[in-house]
Amino acid sequence: MTRPITLFTGQWADLPFEEVCRLAAGWGYDGLEIACSGDHFEVDRALGEADYVAGRRRILDKYGLKVWAISNHLVGQAVCDRPIDERHRAILPERVWGTGEPEEVRRRAAQEMADTARAAAALGVRTVVGFTGSPIWHTVALFPPMPAAAIDRGYAEFAERWHPILDVFDAEGVRFALEVHPSEIAYDFWTTERTLEAVERRPAFGLNWDPSHMVWQDIDPATFILEFADRIYHVDCKDTRIRARDGRRGRLSSHLPWGDPRRAWDFVSTGRGDVPWEDCFRALNSIGYDGPISIEWEDAGMDRLLGAPEALRFVQDLNRIEPPAASFDSAFTREP
């Protein structure tokens, strides 16, 4: 199936935007999923400078690249996170962090996400990928036990904070795709279901499918695609390897850094891990997903300049898997 393959620029934000474009084009990528990080795409400049968006377009055109989605994971995380602390200061623009007063940070983050929808529309992009944050993720270990009412309040708070943002997405004709991920309001199957219910399944709110964190949680990423078929708004390809159990490695990974061999799992180059990629691409074909396939790079054990083109070749092969016939019987009754 022909789908564009893009490179997510979040892990390349240390490089100038034009250099990332040059590299991606040279490797053969069709385009970029542009992160609102580094100098790649700056929301305030997109809305405040008359020629900024046209300038981004000129650079993309120079290298023959297209863009179908932008991403603002870092600011989205602060919209309803609890607590707000030094972790957020490290990832947020100064204009969003301000003095660091938590509720003011959340308010400014919400405004920036609404502006991200406006900036995406100005760029001609109809999907924004990102995080939402969560007022209840810090309770996930469930001790001391959390009353059900407190969890209910967490989902209600998430919806209260995100509905006004989604109103702007609706007004701009843009969709938000939440990356289902630990530390988000939706991090596995059932929390995704509950998250969609919390925002009344409004069309502006969908999902970015990334299987890497599903695998180490023992969630089948292919089944996830089929169950949430109408909400798969964007696809990121990132792989995970589960290390052999040795009686010491725990799934929560003991606060050990990426790449530490004592961890129970880690990210690896796409195609080198435990994601059932063929099953997943067959599932994407089954639901008729024809949007971009974006490769996200987080393998601490491989040079990204080697891994990014290797991952592209792997996904290009997967993209050649044909969609299923209209029905099983039709495959045998077609006219020669």
C-alpha positions, 0 to 999 in steps of 0.5 A: 500500500502506498503511504508516505514515510516521514521522519519525526524530527523530535530526536533531531532538534539539536540540528538546524531544520534545514540540515534535517531536511537535507539528511532526510531527503538524501536517505529517501524519506517522503517528508517530515513529521515536524516537531515544535522543538529547536528551530524546526517549527516555532508556534509563536513565530508561525503566528507572529511573523508574516513570512515564517510559515512560507520560509518553512515551506521553501526549505521543504520544497528545496529538498522535495519534502512534504509535511502531513503532521506537526508534533507538540508533545512537550507543551501538551504534556504540561496542559494537565500534568500533576505535579508540574516541576523541574522536569517540565522546566527542562522541556518547556519554552520560557514563555510557557514556563514563566515563573513556574507557578503550576496553574499558570504553566498549565494555562499557558500550555493550553493556550500554546496548544490552541495556537499549535492548531492555528499554526498547523492550519497556517502550514496547511497541516491537518494533524497535530501529534502530541501528549496531554499530560495526566493529573492521575499518572502519579497514582498509577502504582495505586498505593496508598490506594486511590479512591475511584472517585479520585480517578473519576475527577482526574478524567473529568479534569483532563476533559475540562482542560482539553475541551476548549483546546479541541474547540480551536482544533475544530474551528481550524479544521485540524485534528489532535492525535494523542500518542498513547504512552505512559505518563499520559491520560491514556497509556494502555487499552482501557485508559484509551477507552476511558479517555475517548469517553471523557471527551465524548468521542469528539472527532477532533480527538484521536490517536497516534499509534506507536507500538513501542510502549504497548509491547512492554506493557503486554498489549497487542499493538495490532489488536489496538489498531483494529479496536480503535480503527476510527481513531488512528489519525497518525502512525509512528514506528518505534521498536522495543526489545524485551530483554531476557528475564533474569530475576532482576529486570523489572518492567518498570525499569528501576529508574535506569537510563535508556541503554542501560543493560540492566533495564528489562526493555529498551528502544531499538531501531525499527525492525530490530525489536519485538513489535510484530510489524507485519501483523501491525501493517496488515491491521493498518491495511485492514482499517484502510489507513492511508496516512503517513508512516513516521519513523521515530528515532530513540535507539540509544545503542545505534548511531542515528545516522546509520539507523534512520536510513536502515529503518526507512528501508525496513518500513518501505518493505512493510508498506508493500504488503497488499491490503486484503481482498474485499472478502475471502471468497472473492479472492477465489472467484475473480475473473482471470 
